Amino acid sequence: MRSDKVRYFTPRDEELAELLMGIGIKRNVSKVLVYLAYTDEATSRDIERGTDLRQPEVSIAMRHLRECDWVETRESKSESKGRPVKIYTLSRPITEIMDTIEKEKRKEARHQLDLIQKMRECISMQ
């Protein structure tokens, strides 16, 4: 069963999230990814409190993480009446996710360098 303790961002977590933002990962996605990397499982509410993000920001980040297949979701009956609570975990280790991000960023950089080379060729033809 899930613990009721919420994990809060540390300065190290903030630094890692900032580094992810520096390579173009959106702020909310960076924060949620870092939060889940160091938490076994968390509800949306835990993530909101731990990362200081609003509910819509967490929902948007979770959608992106699901699209990338980096997060798994399961439902747990809530303690009170109402709909079940979603519990999130990373679907693979953070190191594998970082490898995927690195490959994508290298691909983007190669593409941009190819475009620069084509621009140089166009300029030299004139």
C-alpha positions, 0 to 999 in steps of 0.5 A, spaced: 500 500 500 502 507 498 505 511 504 501 517 506 508 521 506 509 526 500 516 527 498 518 534 496 523 537 491 530 537 494 535 542 491 538 536 487 531 535 484 531 542 482 538 542 479 536 536 475 529 539 473 533 545 471 538 541 466 532 538 463 529 544 462 536 547 459 535 541 453 528 543 451 524 539 456 518 543 458 518 545 466 512 541 468 514 535 464 521 536 467 519 536 474 514 530 474 519 526 471 524 528 476 519 527 482 517 520 479 524 518 478 526 518 486 519 516 488 516 509 488 509 511 486 505 517 487 498 520 486 497 526 482 496 530 488 502 527 491 506 530 485 502 537 485 504 538 492 511 535 491 513 539 485 509 545 487 505 544 480 498 546 479 493 540 477 492 542 470 500 542 469 501 535 472 495 533 468 499 535 461 505 533 464 502 526 465 499 526 458 506 527 455 509 522 459 504 517 457 505 518 450 512 517 451 511 511 454 515 513 460 509 512 465 505 507 468 498 508 471 494 504 476 487 505 479 486 504 487 480 505 490 479 512 494 479 512 502 472 516 501 467 516 496 468 518 489 472 515 483 478 511 484 485 515 485 490 514 479 497 512 482 503 513 477 510 510 476 515 510 471 515 504 466 522 504 466 529 506 470 530 514 469 537 512 466 533 509 460 529 515 459 535 519 459 538 515 454 532 516 450 532 523 451 539 523 449 538 520 442 532 524 440 537 531 442 543 528 438 538 527 432 535 534 433 542 537 433 544 533 427 538 535 423 540 542 425 547 542 423 545 539 416 540 545 415 546 549 417 550 546 412 545 546 406 544 554 408 552 554 407 551 551 400 546 555 398 550 562 400 556 559 396 552 558 390 550 565 389 
